[in-house]
Amino acid sequence: MAARSWPDQQIGEWQQWLELAQKAGLKIGLWDWDVVANTVTWSDETYRQCGLTRETFSGRVEDAVARIHPEDRARVEKAIQKVLAGGTEYAAQYRLARPDETICWIEAYGVVVRNDSSTHMLGMGIDVTNLKKAQQSGLESEEKYLLLLNSTAEGIYGLDLEGNCTFCNPACLRLLGYQALEDLLGKNMHALVHHTRTDGTPFPEDESQLYAAVREGEVSHVAEEVLWRADGTNFPSMYWSVPMYKEGVLVGAVVSFLDISEQRRTEQALRESEEKYRELVENATYGIFRSNHEGDFLDANPALVAMLGYGSKSELMTCNLNRDIYENPADRISILEMFATSGRVDSAEVNWKRKDGKTVSVRISGGQVRRKDGRVSHFEVIVEDITQRRNLEKQLLQAQKMEAVGRLAGGISHDFNNHLSIILGNADLLLEKTQSAEVKHYAEEIKIATQRAAQLTRQLLAFTRRQVRYPTLLDLYAVVSDIVKILRRLIGEDVQIVIEGETDLASIRADRGQVEQILMNLATNARDAMPNGGKFTLRTENVELGPGDMARYPYVRPGGYVRLSVSDTGVGMSEEVRTRAFEPFFTTKPVGKGTGLGLATVYAIVKQSGGYIWISSALGAGTTFDIYLPRAEGKADHLVDGLEGRSEYPKGTETILVLEDEEPLRAVTCECLAAGGYRVLQAGRGDQAIHVAQEYKGPIHLMVCDVVLPDMSGPSSFEGVKALHPEISAFYVSGYTEVSAAQKLIEKGAILLQKPVSRIDFMRTVDALLHPRAATAKGAQSQ
């Protein structure tokens, strides 16, 4: 702005005041009418009062006058003309008619400033609409105006050029701790309220921005300065100081201030809350992060860094959700769609990638944060690692599946094994009585099919841990060597079987039948993997599992083990097949060629024996199963008979009571015993067995007893018979017995055979109980 004479300078200061008023957000409308140019400049408040904007107002005086209510326009124009004709100032009250048809009452004050080249009318308009409404209710405008001033929470006081108080409102007295106007009027306000800084040092008046209004005539605003109360205490204050002019001459200033103690306490509480929030975020076990729409990280807590396997927050911050984190980019798109639809995502489950490439399952929840203009600024998300939970759920599902199959197997195995026993017994009798080679062939096929069906039931019970175990001290090398004769027939002539490793092994405690079952299942798998022949290797050795093994398999217990390695040179497994190999019902064989229970059974038996089993395999490179069974103290018993054994049936003349509720099975059992020379008594229920024992006067030497009967258990029935015939001994046969009950029988020294029982095994058990010395001698002769 070019330099002017005093009036021009006053105009310039007024224009500066207009700008400062706009910046300070005052509610007083200011305007400057250039009479020569016939244009007018408004402050923002004047635009609001008139209901116009800078875009909808032309800036011409006639358009400004047009906003004055028609009923007031002539009176205002007359007052303005009177001032222009020679006056210097005017005051008027009038209505403004806004475009939206509302009315704004204005209390206007104006002054004329003239020089040789220009004439300006400067004015201010105060919105007194509320006061006018009060007047319409019968109240005086001045009382309402004072009420408005006196009711404000801001402290307001006036200053003359010397800094003395000229007026103040009740809020000023209250905030400064004074009782009456006389306590402040005429007093130097700096000496009363600004005299000292917060650190106790003097605060010179010429350094206080509050007095810039009376020193330089400038509007000043200070965000925080300490003010002192009458009682000597102080408080932080925010204040505005606006100069006052009269007839163009600076006469003082109006000061308004607020006690911002509560605001500062709130800000401090907010800072503390933010610190606590930051501490909570930093120490949270859940991952927390902010990201933009493009997937860039804006912030992340340590838990998220650890969850994704990065070395530092700065390293993670270089990543992008779409590029580096989401395993499936479509999941990221789905999450963004959820945000767009509802503004939130709640418990959405997706797979993420760690830095090392491993997959981690996560559950994410969060919301989008918007700017003031309504656009999305960023997303705030909480992440829960549910990988372990999902793995546990899979394990639980697997356990439930095994439990269901176990219940099914247990439920059907009793009756099923009874039927198999009938078939097997009759096939044995048929083999003994026929001379026809063709009939013998068919009978042998019946026996083979029956044994396979029995093996399937045993597999079901084994992998669900419902099979009764008979653990004894075993020499693993001896068991492997003994079963090789059967494995050769099972695996085929085009597969070479090799036994390697140590022969002087530590003992293991396991069920021999289950160990043989492991070997037969693995041999069957190896045969299928080598359709064109190959090499099947069995290797045994003593080993130690130590820290290195625990590093690979944390669940391993260190110590001494006997390792059985079973290898083939077959087609091998892919990584996907290898990881699922022990899963029940999983098979790569064609439909009808495999049950998916073989390896599941092997795994269950190994775990039930306290051991471990691991697979090494690759496509085209064969497969190796490494089985570790814990060493046991003591020397293993020497193997007797094995699976091949002798073919003749032992005979005798003693009396045997057969207790079996299944009539066809009872019949075939009695016939086998009678064919061996024994006198046979029979019963279908426990009470019938006791009645038969009461009626029979001679000695009863042996009782063959089913465990599960319609009226009472087999052991209870035996106790009733033994009370009548103390000389009697017994052994039990069962299609299926709950493992706990069966193990109790075994622990008491009872002999328990699982149906179906071959005729040779059945007759040998009878012979061993009735002729112990003879059986021992025969066993010694067979070694």
C-alpha positions in Angstrom: 0.0 0.0 0.0 1.4 3.4 -1.0 2.2 5.9 1.8 -0.5 8.4 2.5 -1.2 11.5 4.7 -2.5 10.8 8.1 -6.1 10.1 6.9 -4.7 7.7 4.3 -2.6 6.1 7.0 -5.8 5.7 9.1 -7.5 4.1 6.1 -4.6 1.7 5.8 -4.7 0.8 9.4 -8.4 0.2 9.1 -7.9 -2.1 6.2 -5.2 -3.9 8.2 -7.8 -4.2 11.0 -10.2 -5.7 8.6 -7.6 -8.4 7.7 -6.7 -9.0 11.4 -10.4 -9.2 12.3 -10.8 -11.9 9.7 -7.8 -13.8 11.0 -8.8 -13.5 14.6 -12.3 -14.7 13.8 -14.1 -11.7 15.5 -17.9 -11.7 15.3 -17.9 -8.0 14.4 -18.5 -7.2 10.7 -16.2 -4.6 9.3 -16.5 -2.7 6.0 -14.7 -0.1 3.9 -16.6 2.0 1.4 -14.5 3.8 -1.2 -16.8 6.6 -2.0 -14.9 7.7 -5.2 -14.7 4.2 -6.7 -18.1 3.3 -5.3 -16.9 -0.1 -4.1 -17.0 -1.7 -0.7 -14.8 -4.2 1.0 -16.3 -6.6 3.7 -14.9 -8.8 6.4 -16.0 -12.4 6.6 -18.4 -11.6 9.3 -20.1 -9.0 7.2 -20.6 -11.6 4.4 -22.2 -13.9 7.0 -24.5 -11.1 8.2 -25.6 -10.4 4.7 -25.9 -14.1 3.8 -23.5 -13.7 0.9 -20.1 -15.0 -0.1 -17.2 -13.5 -2.0 -18.5 -15.3 -5.1 -22.1 -14.0 -4.9 -21.3 -10.3 -4.0 -20.2 -7.9 -6.7 -18.5 -5.5 -4.3 -20.6 -2.5 -5.6 -22.2 -0.2 -3.1 -25.7 -0.4 -4.7 -25.7 -4.2 -4.3 -24.7 -3.8 -0.7 -27.4 -1.2 -0.1 -29.9 -3.6 -1.8 -29.4 -6.0 1.1 -30.8 -3.4 3.6 -34.5 -4.2 4.4 -36.8 -2.0 2.2 -38.4 -0.5 5.3 -35.0 0.7 6.7 -33.2 1.5 3.4 -34.3 5.2 3.1 -33.5 6.0 6.7 -30.0 4.5 6.3 -29.4 6.2 3.0 -30.4 9.5 4.6 -28.0 9.1 7.5 -25.2 8.2 5.1 -25.8 11.2 2.9 -25.8 13.5 6.0 -22.4 12.2 6.9 -21.1 12.6 3.4 -22.4 16.1 3.3 -20.0 17.2 6.0 -20.3 14.9 9.0 -17.6 12.6 10.3 -19.4 9.6 11.8 -22.8 8.0 12.1 -24.6 5.3 13.9 -27.7 3.4 12.7 -29.6 0.3 13.4 -31.2 -1.6 10.5 -32.2 -4.9 9.1 -30.5 -7.0 6.4 -32.7 -9.1 4.2 -30.7 -12.3 3.4 -31.2 -14.3 0.2 -32.6 -17.2 2.3 -35.4 -14.8 3.5 -34.0 -14.6 7.1 -33.5 -11.3 8.8 -30.3 -10.1 10.5 -30.4 -7.0 12.7 -27.3 -4.8 12.6 -26.0 -2.2 15.0 -23.8 -0.1 12.7 -21.1 2.5 13.4 -19.2 4.4 10.8 -16.7 7.2 10.3 -15.7 9.2 7.2 -12.0 9.7 6.4 -11.2 12.3 3.7 -8.1 13.6 2.0 -7.3 15.3 -1.2 -7.6 12.3 -3.4 -10.1 9.9 -1.7 -13.0 9.6 0.7 -13.6 6.4 2.6 -16.4 5.5 5.0 -15.2 2.9 7.5 -17.7 1.0 9.6 -18.5 -2.0 11.7 -21.7 -3.9 12.1 -22.6 -5.9 15.2 -25.2 -8.7 14.8 -27.8 -7.8 17.4 -30.5 -10.1 16.0 -30.8 -11.9 19.4 -31.0 -8.5 21.2 -33.8 -7.4 18.9 -35.6 -10.6 19.6 -35.2 -9.9 23.2 -36.6 -6.4 22.7 -39.6 -7.9 21.0 -40.2 -9.8 24.3 -40.3 -6.5 26.2 -36.7 -6.3 27.2 -34.5 -3.3 26.5 -31.7 -3.8 23.9 -29.1 -2.4 26.2 -30.0 -4.8 29.0 -29.8 -7.7 26.6 -26.5 -6.5 25.2 -25.1 -6.2 28.7 -26.6 -9.5 29.7 -24.9 -11.0 26.7 -21.6 -9.4 27.7 -22.0 -10.3 31.3 -23.0 -13.9 30.6 -20.0 -14.8 28.5 -17.5 -17.2 30.0 -14.7 -15.1 28.6 -13.1 -12.5 30.7 -13.4 -9.1 29.0 -11.9 -5.8 30.0 -10.9 -2.5 28.4 -7.5 -0.6 28.6 -6.7 3.0 28.1 -3.4 4.0 26.5 -1.6 3.8 29.9 -2.8 0.2 30.3 -5.3 1.1 33.0 -8.6 -0.8 33.2 -11.6 1.1 31.8 -14.3 -1.6 32.2 -14.6 -5.3 32.8 -17.3 -8.0 32.9 -18.2 -10.3 35.7 -16.3 -13.2 34.1 -13.1 -11.0 34.3 -13.6 -10.4 38.0 -14.3 -14.1 38.7 -11.4 -15.4 36.7 -8.9 -12.9 38.3 -10.3 -13.5 41.8 -11.7 -9.9 42.5 -15.0 -9.0 44.1 -16.1 -5.6 42.7 -15.5 -3.4 39.6 -13.7 -0.9 41.8 -10.9 -3.5 42.4 -9.9 -3.2 38.8 -11.2 0.1 37.3 -8.4 2.6 36.9 -5.8 0.1 38.0 -2.8 -0.9 35.8 -3.7 -4.3 34.6 -0.1 -5.3 33.9 0.9 -4.6 37.5 -2.1 -6.7 38.7 -2.1 -9.7 36.4 1.0 -9.8 34.1 3.8 -8.8 36.4 5.8 -12.1 36.7 6.6 -15.0 34.5 6.0 -18.6 35.4 9.6 -19.1 36.4 9.3 -16.2 39.0 11.3 -13.6 37.0 9.8 -10.1 36.3 7.8 -9.7 33.1 8.3 -6.2 31.7 5.2 -4.6 30.2 6.9 -3.7 27.0 7.6 -7.4 26.3 4.0 -8.4 26.7 2.1 -9.0 23.5 -1.1 -8.2 25.2 -0.2 -4.5 25.2 0.7 -4.4 21.5 -2.9 -3.1 20.9 -2.3 0.1 23.0 1.4 0.4 22.0 1.2 -0.1 18.3 -2.5 -0.3 17.6 -2.2 -3.9 16.5 -4.4 -6.9 17.1 -2.5 -9.5 19.1 -3.3 -13.0 20.1 -1.3 -15.1 22.6 -2.0 -18.8 22.8 -0.7 -19.1 26.4 0.5 -16.6 29.0 0.3 -16.8 32.8 -2.1 -14.5 34.6 -2.0 -13.8 38.3 -5.1 -13.8 40.6 -5.8 -11.5 43.5 -4.8 -14.3 45.9 -1.3 -14.6 44.4 -2.0 -17.8 42.4 -1.8 -18.0 38.7 -3.3 -19.8 35.7 -2.5 -20.2 32.0 -4.5 -18.0 29.8 -5.3 -17.5 26.1 -6.1 -13.9 25.2 -6.9 -11.5 22.3 -6.2 -7.8 22.4 -7.9 -5.5 19.9 -7.2 -1.8 19.6 -10.1 0.7 20.0 -10.2 3.9 17.9 -12.4 7.0 18.4 -12.6 9.4 15.5 -9.6 7.7 14.0 -7.5 8.1 17.1 -6.3 5.1 19.1 -7.9 5.4 22.5 -7.3 2.0 24.0 -7.9 -1.7 23.6 -10.4 -4.5 24.4 -8.9 -7.6 25.9 -10.7 -11.0 26.1 -9.2 -14.0 27.8 -9.9 -17.5 28.9 -8.6 -19.7 31.7 -7.2 -22.6 29.8 -6.1 -24.6 32.9 -8.7 -27.3 32.2 -7.7 -27.3 28.6 -4.0 -27.8 29.6 -5.0 -30.5 32.0 -7.0 -32.2 29.3 -4.0 -31.8 26.9 -1.7 -33.3 29.5 -4.2 -36.1 30.2 -4.4 -36.6 26.5 -0.6 -36.8 26.2 -0.5 -39.2 29.1 -3.3 -41.2 27.5 -1.4 -41.2 24.2 1.7 -42.4 26.0 -0.3 -45.1 27.7 -1.9 -46.0 24.4 1.5 -46.1 22.7 2.8 -48.3 25.5 -0.3 -50.5 25.2 0.2 -50.8 21.4 4.0 -51.4 21.8 3.5 -54.1 24.4 0.4 -55.7 22.9 0.5 -59.4 22.0 -1.7 -58.7 19.0 -0.3 -57.1 15.9 -1.4 -53.5 15.3 -0.8 -51.4 12.3 -1.9 -48.5 10.1 -1.8 -48.6 6.3 -3.1 -46.6 3.4 -5.3 -47.7 0.6 -2.4 -48.8 -1.5 -1.2 -51.2 1.2 1.8 -49.3 2.4 2.5 -49.5 6.2 2.2 -46.2 8.0 2.9 -47.6 11.5 3.3 -51.1 13.1 3.9 -52.4 16.6 6.6 -54.9 17.7 4.1 -57.8 17.9 3.3 -57.5 14.2 7.0 -57.3 13.3 7.7 -60.5 15.3 4.5 -62.2 13.9 5.7 -61.7 10.3 9.3 -62.6 11.1 11.0 -59.3 10.3 14.2 -58.1 12.1 12.9 -54.6 12.8 10.0 -52.2 12.4 11.9 -50.2 9.8 12.4 -53.4 7.7 8.6 -54.2 7.9 7.8 -50.6 7.0 9.4 -51.1 3.5 6.9 -53.8 2.8 3.5 -53.6 1.0 0.5 -55.6 2.1 -0.5 -56.5 -1.5 3.0 -57.4 -2.6 4.7 -58.9 0.4 2.1 -59.9 3.0 -1.1 -61.3 1.6 -0.6 -64.9 0.4 -3.6 -64.5 -1.9 -4.0 -60.9 -3.3 -7.7 -61.5 -3.8 -8.0 -61.6 0.0 -6.7 -58.0 0.2 -9.3 -56.9 -2.4 -12.0 -58.6 -0.3 -10.9 -56.8 2.8 -11.0 -53.4 1.0 -14.5 -54.2 -0.2 -15.5 -54.9 3.4 -14.1 -51.5 4.5 -15.8 -49.8 1.6 -19.2 -51.4 2.4 -19.4 -50.9 6.2 -16.3 -48.9 7.2 -15.1 -51.9 9.3 -13.7 -55.4 9.1 -14.6 -57.7 12.0 -12.7 -61.0 12.5 -11.9 -61.7 8.9 -9.6 -64.7 8.5 -6.9 -64.7 5.8 -3.5 -66.2 5.2 -0.4 -64.0 5.3 3.2 -64.6 4.4 6.1 -64.3 6.8 9.5 -63.0 5.7 10.8 -66.6 5.6 7.9 -67.6 3.2 5.9 -69.6 5.8 2.2 -69.1 6.0 0.6 -67.7 9.0 -3.2 -67.6 9.5 -4.5 -64.4 11.0 -7.8 -62.8 12.1 -8.0 -59.1 11.4 -10.4 -56.5 12.7 -10.3 -52.7 12.2 -11.8 -49.6 10.8 -11.1 -46.8 8.3 -10.2 -43.3 9.5 -11.6 -40.4 7.5 -10.3 -36.8 6.9 -12.5 -33.8 7.6 -13.5 -33.8 3.9 -14.9 -37.3 4.2 -12.2 -39.1 2.3 -10.5 -42.2 3.7 -7.2 -41.2 5.3 -6.0 -44.7 6.4 -6.9 -48.0 8.0 -6.3 -49.0 11.6 -6.1 -52.8 12.0 -5.6 -55.3 14.8 -4.2 -58.7 13.8 -4.4 -62.0 15.8 -2.2 -64.9 14.9 -4.5 -67.9 14.9 -2.1 -70.3 13.2 -1.6 -72.4 16.3 -5.3 -72.4 17.1 -6.1 -73.6 13.6 -3.5 -76.3 13.9 -5.0 -77.4 17.2 -8.5 -77.4 15.6 -7.2 -79.6 12.9 -5.7 -81.9 15.5 -8.9 -81.9 17.4 -10.8 -82.7 14.2 -8.4 -85.5 13.5 -8.8 -86.8 17.1 -12.6 -86.6 16.7 -12.4 -88.4 13.4 -10.3 -91.1 15.0 -12.6 -91.3 18.0 -15.6 -91.7 15.7 -13.9 -94.4 13.7 -12.7 -96.0 16.9 -16.2 -96.1 18.3 -17.5 -97.5 14.9 -14.7 -100.1 14.9 -15.4 -101.0 18.6 -19.1 -101.1 18.0 -18.9 -103.6 15.1 -15.8 -105.5 15.9 -17.4 -107.8 18.6 -20.1 -109.2 16.3 -17.9 -108.9 13.2 -15.0 -110.9 14.8 -17.5 -113.5 16.0 -18.7 -114.0 12.4 -15.1 -114.1 11.3 -14.3 -116.7 13.9 -17.2 -118.9 12.7 -15.9 -118.6 9.1 -12.3 -119.3 10.1 -13.2 -122.2 12.4 -15.3 -123.9 9.7 -12.6 -123.4 7.1 -10.1 -125.1 9.4 -12.5 -128.0 9.9 -13.1 -128.2 6.2 -9.4 -128.4 5.5 -9.0 -131.2 8.0 -11.8 -133.3 6.8 -11.6 -133.0 3.0 -9.2 -134.8 0.7 -10.2 -132.8 -2.3 -7.4 -130.5 -3.5 -10.0 -128.1 -5.1 -12.0 -127.9 -1.8 -8.8 -127.3 0.2 -7.9 -124.5 -2.3 -11.2 -122.8 -1.7 -11.0 -123.3 2.1 -7.5 -121.7 2.1 -8.9 -118.7 0.1 -11.6 -118.4 2.7 -9.0 -118.4 5.5 -6.9 -115.7 3.6 -10.0 -113.5 3.1 -11.0 -113.9 6.7 -7.5 -113.0 8.0 -7.5 -109.9 5.8 -10.9 -108.9 7.2 -9.6 -109.5 10.7 -6.4 -107.4 9.9 -8.6 -104.5 8.7 -10.5 -104.5 12.0 -7.2 -104.7 13.9 -5.9 -101.7 11.9 -9.0 -99.7 12.8 -8.6 -100.5 16.5 -4.9 -99.9 16.4 -4.8 -96.4 14.9 -7.6 -95.4 17.3 -5.7 -96.9 20.2 -8.5 -99.3 21.0 -6.5 -102.5 20.3 -5.5 -104.5 23.3 -1.7 -104.5 23.7 0.5 -107.3 25.1 3.8 -105.5 25.7 6.7 -107.7 26.4 10.5 -107.3 26.3 11.5 -107.8 22.6 14.7 -108.2 20.6 13.7 -106.1 17.6 16.3 -107.8 15.3 14.9 -111.2 16.2 11.3 -110.1 15.5 12.4 -108.7 12.1 14.3 -111.8 11.2 11.4 -114.0 12.2 8.8 -112.2 10.1 11.0 -112.0 7.0 9.7 -115.5 5.9 6.2 -114.1 5.6 7.3 -110.8 4.2 9.0 -112.6 1.3 5.7 -114.2 0.3 3.9 -110.8 0.8 6.2 -108.6 -1.1 6.9 -110.8 -4.1 9.9 -112.5 -5.7 10.9 -109.5 -7.8 11.7 -107.5 -4.6 15.0 -108.2 -2.8 14.7 -108.1 1.0 17.9 -107.1 2.9 18.4 -107.1 6.6 21.3 -104.9 7.9 22.5 -103.3 11.1 23.3 -104.3 14.6 22.3 -107.7 15.9 23.2 -107.0 19.6 20.4 -104.6 20.3 19.0 -103.2 23.5 15.6 -104.5 24.5 12.3 -102.7 23.7 9.0 -103.0 25.4 6.3 -103.4 22.8 3.5 -105.7 21.6 5.1 -108.2 19.3 1.9 -108.5 17.2 1.9 -104.7 16.7 5.5 -104.6 15.7 4.8 -107.4 13.1 1.8 -105.3 12.0 4.1 -102.3 11.4 6.5 -104.4 9.3 3.7 -105.9 7.2 2.0 -102.6 6.5 5.3 -101.0 5.5 6.2 -104.0 3.3 2.8 -103.7 1.6 3.4 -100.0 0.9 6.9 -100.8 -0.4 5.5 -103.5 -2.7 3.0 -101.0 -4.2 5.8 -98.4 -4.6 7.9 -100.9 -6.6 5.6 -102.4 -9.2 8.7 -103.4 -11.4 10.7 -104.8 -8.5 13.4 -103.3 -6.4 15.1 -103.5 -3.0 13.4 -103.5 0.4 15.9 -102.9 3.3 15.4 -103.4 7.0 18.1 -102.0 9.3 18.2 -102.1 13.1 20.7 -100.3 15.4 21.1 -98.7 18.8 21.0 -94.9 18.7 20.9 -91.8 20.9 18.5 -88.8 20.4 20.1 -85.6 21.6 20.1 -81.8 21.2 20.4 -81.9 17.4 17.3 -84.0 17.1 15.4 -81.8 19.6 16.3 -78.7 17.5 14.5 -80.4 14.5 11.8 -81.9 16.5 11.1 -80.0 19.8 8.8 -82.8 21.1 11.6 -85.4 21.2 12.7 -86.7 24.5 16.5 -87.3 24.5 17.8 -90.7 25.4 18.6 -94.2 24.2 16.4 -95.7 21.4 16.4 -98.7 19.0 16.0 -97.5 15.4 14.3 -99.5 12.8 14.8 -98.1 9.3 12.6 -99.4 6.5 13.6 -98.4 3.0 12.5 -99.1 -0.5 13.8 -98.1 -4.0 10.3 -97.2 -5.2 8.7 -94.2 -6.8 9.0 -92.0 -3.7 6.6 -89.3 -2.4 6.0 -85.7 -3.3 6.3 -83.2 -0.4 2.5 -82.8 -0.3 2.0 -86.6 0.0 4.8 -87.0 2.5 3.2 -84.4 4.9 -0.2 -86.2 4.7 1.1 -89.8 4.7 0.0 -90.6 8.3 -3.4 -88.9 7.9 -6.2 -91.5 8.4 -8.0 -92.4 5.2 -5.6 -90.5 3.0 -4.4 -92.7 0.1 -2.9 -92.1 -3.3 -4.1 -95.5 -4.5 -7.0 -95.9 -6.9 -10.5 -96.3 -5.5 -10.9 -99.8 -4.0 -7.1 -100.4 -3.8 -6.4 -98.9 -0.5 -8.1 -98.0 2.8 -5.8 -95.2 3.9 -5.3 -96.9 7.2 -2.0 -98.6 6.8 0.4 -95.8 7.6 -2.1 -94.3 10.1 -2.0 -97.6 11.9 1.8 -97.6 11.9 1.9 -94.1 13.3 -0.6 -94.9 16.0 1.3 -98.1 17.1 4.6 -96.2 17.2 3.2 -93.4 19.3 1.3 -95.8 21.6 4.7 -97.6 22.2 6.3 -94.3 23.2 8.3 -93.9 20.0 8.7 -91.6 17.0 8.5 -92.1 13.2 9.8 -89.8 10.5 9.7 -90.1 6.7 12.4 -89.2 4.2 11.3 -89.3 0.6 11.4 -87.6 -2.8 9.9 -88.4 -6.1 12.0 -91.0 -7.9 14.3 -91.5 -4.9 12.5 -94.1 -2.8 11.2 -93.8 0.7 12.7 -94.4 4.2 10.7 -94.7 7.4 12.9 -94.2 10.6 11.2 -95.6 13.7 12.6 -94.9 17.1 11.4 -97.1 20.0 12.7 -96.3 23.5 15.1 -98.8 25.1 13.9 -100.9 28.0 15.8 -102.4 30.9 16.0 -106.2 30.9 16.8 -109.0 28.5 14.2 -109.9 25.9 12.6 -113.3 26.0 13.6 -115.8 23.3 11.1 -116.0 20.5 9.0 -119.1 20.4 7.0 -120.3 17.3 6.6 -117.0 15.6 3.9 -116.6 12.9 4.8 -119.8 11.1 4.9 -122.3 14.0 3.9 -126.0 13.8 0.9 -127.3 11.9 -0.3 -130.3 14.1 -3.2 -129.7 16.5 -2.5 -130.7 20.2 -4.9 -133.2 21.7 -6.2 -134.1 25.2 -8.9 -135.9 27.1 -9.8 -133.3 29.8 -13.2 -131.7 30.3 -13.7 -128.1 29.0 -16.6 -125.8 29.5 -17.2 -123.4 26.6 -19.2 -120.2 27.4 -20.1 -118.3 24.2 -23.3 -116.5 23.5 -23.0 -116.8 19.7 -24.5 -120.2 18.9 -22.7 -120.9 15.6 -19.4 -119.9 17.0 -20.0 -122.0 20.1 -20.8 -125.0 17.9 -17.6 -124.7 15.8 -15.5 -124.2 18.9 -17.0 -127.3 20.6 -16.4 -129.3 17.4 -12.7 -128.3 17.3 -12.2 -129.3 20.9 -14.1 -132.6 20.5 -12.0 -133.4 17.4 -9.0 -132.9 19.7 -10.3 -135.6 22.1 -11.6 -133.3 24.8 -15.0 -133.7 26.6 -16.9 -130.5 26.0 -19.6 -128.8 28.1 -21.3 -125.7 26.7 -23.4 -122.7 27.7 -24.7 -119.5 26.0 -25.1 -117.3 29.2 -23.3 -116.8 32.4 -26.1 -118.2 34.6 -26.3 -121.3 32.3 -22.6 -121.9 32.7 -23.0 -121.8 36.5 -26.0 -124.2 36.3 -24.0 -126.6 34.1 -21.2 -126.6 36.6 -23.7 -127.4 39.4 -25.1 -130.3 37.5 -21.8 -131.8 36.4 -20.3 -134.0 39.1 -16.9 -134.7 37.6 -13.9 -132.3 37.4 -14.0 -129.4 34.9 -10.4 -128.7 34.0 -10.7 -125.6 31.8 -13.2 -122.9 30.9 -13.1 -121.1 27.6 -15.0 -117.9 28.2 -16.2 -115.0 26.1 -15.7 -111.6 27.8 -18.9 -109.9 26.8 -22.1 -111.8 27.5 -25.8 -110.8 27.6 -26.3 -111.3 31.3 -23.0 -110.9 33.1 -19.3 -110.5 32.2 -17.1 -113.5 31.4 -14.8 -113.0 34.4 -17.9 -112.9 36.7 -19.2 -116.1 35.2 -15.8 -117.8 35.7 -15.8 -116.7 39.4 -19.2 -118.4 39.8 -18.0 -121.6 38.2 -14.7 -121.6 40.1 -16.6 -121.5 43.4 -18.1 -124.9 42.4 -15.0 -126.4 40.8 -11.9 -125.0 42.4 -9.7 -127.1 40.1 -10.8 -125.1 37.0 -8.6 -122.7 35.1 -9.6 -120.4 32.2 -8.7 -118.2 29.3 -10.8 -115.6 27.5 -11.7 -114.9 23.9 -13.3 -111.7 22.8 -14.4 -110.0 19.6 -13.8 -106.6 21.2 -13.3 -105.5 24.7 -12.8 -102.0 26.0 -9.0 -101.5 26.3 -9.1 -100.6 30.0 -11.1 -103.7 30.9 -8.9 -106.0 28.7 -5.7 -104.5 30.2 -7.0 -105.2 33.7 -7.6 -108.8 32.8 -4.0 -109.1 31.4 -2.6 -107.4 34.5 -4.2 -110.0 36.7 -2.5 -112.7 34.7 -5.4 -113.8 32.6 -4.9 -115.0 29.0 -7.0 -113.1 26.4 -7.2 -114.1 22.8 -8.6 -111.6 20.3 -11.1 -113.1 17.8 -10.9 -114.4 15.2 -8.5 -117.0 16.5 -7.0 -119.6 14.2 -7.6 -123.2 15.2 -3.9 -123.9 15.7 -3.5 -120.9 18.1 -6.7 -121.8 19.9 -5.6 -125.5 20.4 -2.1 -124.5 21.5 -3.5 -122.2 24.1 -5.7 -125.0 25.5 -2.7 -127.4 25.4 -0.4 -124.9 27.2 -2.9 -124.5 30.1 -3.8 -128.2 30.4 -0.4 -129.7 29.7 2.2 -127.0 30.8 5.1 -129.4 31.1 4.4 -131.1 27.8 4.0 -127.7 26.1 7.2 -126.5 27.5 9.1 -129.6 26.4 7.6 -129.4 22.9 8.6 -125.7 22.7 12.1 -126.5 23.8 12.4 -129.2 21.1 11.3 -126.8 18.4 14.0 -124.3 19.1 
